[in-house]
């Protein structure tokens, strides 16, 4: 199957339509509920990771203090001065903290309850006037045992203010939904410390809880039911409208290209027609730039070809010696004029025979004879009218056709020709010849049954001129 503009247009439409469908699917997927739902947990964990990181830093600080030699010496000796100095050093290095160094015996004296300060004890401190939704100051209290060898000497109780926790909670990315920061005081018992988002979502599905390691807090997250940015029906409508526009665009492009290509191909057809008629124009209009250079090259080749053809035809229609038309061209011209007689046109005919031509050949040679033929032909072309037709019929015989000229006017033209032709011709250096010629004149008649009957009458008149002494013109009109 050969390629065509229609199939190319269909392939272009199919490629553009596939691209459109894939683009619409990509946009739908980007705004799809599944994608938003998949990204939600990761976004919720950002806040959890930041809070756990803060708690980890507080625990690490407590551990470093509990392992410090002066802390161990303080709790081992119980000396107040030593403990006060260690606390002052800690405050200097850790701004915004509260430190309690509690000996082990004081822990055990709390009503025999050893769980008052357990190893992983934490609590959240809210100011007494703070409202759950207000920007209250936040702090985190941790307990870390102080051990020497296998002996537990007491605990370091560290309360670290974390005011920037509020900023983290309010500014970190939160997917569409509702988030609570809860402080648990017992199983199923909690206080909501901070809220963020649309609280009306709590009436929907169950919350997703995220425990925060090292803290008494948990995050409770309710997700908004994600919907596509654009409804499926809207996607279909947009696709349908774009497909219609795409179809119209490709169809108009196809029609325009087909018109341009047809016009450019017609220009090539016109060029071929002009070549046959041997009249190539200088340029041909084309629409598409892709056709312009090839067609310009074809025009140049055509002009060269037509020029060569005209040259060949001109040579074929001319007599090579006298450079006037030959017998074949005479027959063609005579036939054309004969057809116009029925339309009322009148034409005349003059046959010329050079006197003493055989004498020139016999006396001075054929070169001189050829020069006589050539110079006589050139003289006829110079002294005849532009509309007259002159041909060499053969040997030293020439024929002149006077188109649209009645016989009396032709007689005048023949006499004027005789008077204007040169009297003497120089055939070769030093060889002069007196130019004389005999003529027979007749006319074409609508009554003639054949186109050469005027030529026969003129030939008869030529014989009479030769018999009458040469160098004269005889006339033989149609009967």
Secondary structure, DSSP 8 states (H G I E B T S, - for coil): ----HHHHHHHHHHHHHHHHHHHHHHHHHHT-HHHHHHHHHHHHHHHHHHHHHHHHHHHHHHHHHHH-HHHHHHHHH--HHHHHHHHHHHHHHSTTEEEEEEEHHHHHTTTT-TTTT-TT-EEEE--TT--TTS----EEEEEEEEEETTEEEEEEEEEEE-THHHHHHHHS---SEEEEEEEEEETTEEEEEEEEE-GGGGGSS--EEEE-TTSSEEEEEEE-----SS-HHHHHHHHHHHHHHHHHHHHHHHHHHHHHHHHHHHHHHHHHHHHHHT---S----SSHHHHHHHHHHHHHHHHHHHHHHHHHHHHHB-TTT-SB-HHHHHHHHHHHHTTGGGT---EEEEEEETTHHHHHHHH-HHHHHHHHHHHHHHHHHHS-TT-EEEEEETTEEEEEETT--HHHHHHHHHHHHHHS-SEEEEETTEEEE--EEEEEEE--TT-SSTTHHHHHHHHHHHHHHHTTSSSEEE----
